[in-house]
């Protein structure tokens, strides 16, 4: 089975329950309105967290992934979004101008970044002065224990 097929099956069955809670974590930590904010999700995969982000009032949402296959899946899963742009890139070389992003969000992809220090420096470069970063893995803080 192709790796991307396997991941999408797991995301649909197991992880789908936690995606709303990951968005809740972002809301809790950011603690400001998303109106007129740009967000870049690194490691967007098939775009299930993007579905949650699209429910909010971001001015622009960027989904970033190394895998073209995953970006195609993300497009198919979010094809009606008009404020979404999917980009084939990695965390170590983000295709944004300096200080141009309000929020960088990544769940589960940090473990695959080849050079963590370079990736964090690159994220710092693209975040604006009041920028916010939330990265991690696992179930997040808001996910109820029973899930």
N, C-alpha and C positions, 0 to 999 in steps of 0.2 A: 504494500500500500504506500502510495506517495505520502511523504511527510506532511505536506499541506492538507491533504485529504484527512489524514489522521488527526491533525490539530483541529481542523474545522469540526470534525465529529465530536471531539472532546469539548470544544468551545460551545457547541450547540447543546450538548447533553449535560455536562457537569458545570462548566464555568458560566453558562448563561444566567444562572441564578445569582451570581455575585456581581455582575456588571453594574446593576443599579447601585449597589453598595459602594463600589469603587468610585462612582460619580459622587455619591454622598460624602465619601472621604475627601474628595477634591473640594466640594462645597464647604465642608467643615473646616478644612485647613486654609483654604483661600479666603473664605469669610467676606467676600465682596461680590457685588453683582457681576455677572458675566457679560452684561450689555457692553457692546463696542469693544470687546476684548478678542484678541487672536489667541488661538491655542494650537500647539503642535503636539500630536501624539506620535511618539517614536515607537516603532514596532507595532504598527496598527493591525497586522495580521489580516484576517478576513473582515474586519471592520465592525465587530460587535460592540466595542466600547464607543466607537464613533456613533453608533445608533443612539447611545445614551447622551453623548455630547451634543448631538443634533437636536435633542429635545430642549436644549438650553438656548439662550439668546446671544451666542457668540457671533461676532461680525464675520469671522473667518475661522475655519477649522482646517488644519492640515493633517493628513494621515501620511505617515512616513514609514516605509518598509524597504528592506533590501530585496525582497522577493517580488518579482513581477506577478507571479501567480497569486500571491496573497493580495496584491493591489487590485488585480482583476476581480478577485472574490470580494474585496472591500467595495469596489465599484458596484458590483451586482447587488450587494447587500444594502447599498445606500444610494442607488442610482437617481433617486428623486431629490437629492440634496443640492441646493443651489449655492450654499456657502462653504462647500467642501472641495478641497483640492488634494488629490492624492499624488505623492511624490516618491520616486524611486531614489532613495538616498540612505545613508547610514548616520549614526549618531556622531561619528568622528568628522563628518564633513556635511554640515547642514546647508541647504540651498537658500539661505536667508541673509538679508543684510544685517549688519551690526544693529543691535538694540531694536529689533523689529517685531519681536514676539512678546506677548504678555505672559503666557503660561506654557510651560513644557510639561507634558504628562507622559509617563511611561510605566506600564505594568507588565512585568514578566520578561521584557526584552533586555534589561540591563545585564543579565547573566550571559548574554550572547555578544555583548559589545567587545570587540577585539582589544581596544585600548581605552580603559575606563578613564584614565586621566585626560587623554585627548578629547574624549566625548564630553566630559564635564566642562573642560575649557571651551569647547565649541558651544555647548548649551549656554554657558555664561556669556559668550560673545553675542549670541542672538537675542538673549533676554534683554528687555528694556530695563531702565533703572529701577522700576518697581516690579520687575519680573518675578515670577514664582515658578518653582520647580517641584514636582512631586513624582518621584520614581520609587519603584519597589517591586515586590513579588508577593505571592501568596494571596490570601483572602482579604487583606485590608483590615482596617480597624472597625468599620461600621458593620461588617458582615456578622449576622447573628451566629452564635455558636452552633445552633442546630443545623445550619447550612454547611 
